[in-house]
Amino acid sequence: MVAAMERGGMAEHRRALLAGLTGTVLEIGAGNGLDFGLCPATVTRVVAVEPEPRLRGLARTTATQTPVLIEVIGGPAECLSAADGAVDAVVASQVLCSVRDEGVALREIHRILAPGATYRKSRRQLSKPSPPSITPNNLTRHQCTPCGHQT
Ligand SMILES: C[S@@+](CC[C@H](N)C(=O)[O-])C[C@H]1O[C@@H](n2cnc3c(N)ncnc32)[C@H](O)[C@@H]1O
């Protein structure tokens, strides 16, 4: 079914999401790594975050078959290990509708983006309302349970 969806236009949609990205890209909820092979040549490194162990294993296998340097790591979008301002782009493809706390995830994304960096997201067509835009005033503070850091 996944292969049929990719043939049915999803791959094109993924390419459009990734088009024009450069430098270090952090992908949230990478799944089995379907986006990896579609990154433009201007992307030099991908840090792929995938919390689900089975999918993470599949993503690691996909990464070995992809020319770009890819590191696949665990952890949720609500607690990203990247340093402040460390990445040139964040990509979330059909992910934010499944994260537990979207506001906290958005705060983390905002934290790790370098000045002028890009945030690209796509979401499944669900009836869930759109998330708030990222502004310092509309994000709540959050204590990350696994590592204790404040987001
Ligand atoms: C619908 S799949 C999309 C996978 C991939 N991005 C794609 O486009 O094929 C949603 C993904 O989000 C991941 N996910 C769920 N909750 C998450 C969270 N809190 N932080 C990061 N990823 C999460 C799931 O494990 C899954 O890989």
The ligand as an ORCA input file, in Angstrom:
! r2SCAN-3c Opt
* xyz 0 1
  C       2.666      8.892      9.294
  S       4.287      8.450      9.788
  C       5.262      9.419      8.652
  C       6.638      8.842      8.447
  C       7.530      9.629      7.458
  N       7.768     10.986      7.902
  C       6.928      9.625      6.096
  O       6.554     10.685      5.586
  O       6.854      8.530      5.512
  C       4.449      9.323     11.345
  C       5.838      9.150     11.954
  O       5.940     10.013     13.082
  C       6.613      9.292     14.098
  N       6.257      9.911     15.385
  C       5.161      9.710     16.154
  N       5.222     10.445     17.271
  C       6.378     11.148     17.192
  C       7.021     12.077     18.052
  N       6.475     12.449     19.224
  N       8.212     12.586     17.668
  C       8.779     12.225     16.493
  N       8.210     11.341     15.637
  C       7.035     10.811     15.985
  C       6.124      7.869     13.949
  O       6.965      6.940     14.610
  C       6.148      7.740     12.439
  O       7.397      7.361     11.963
*
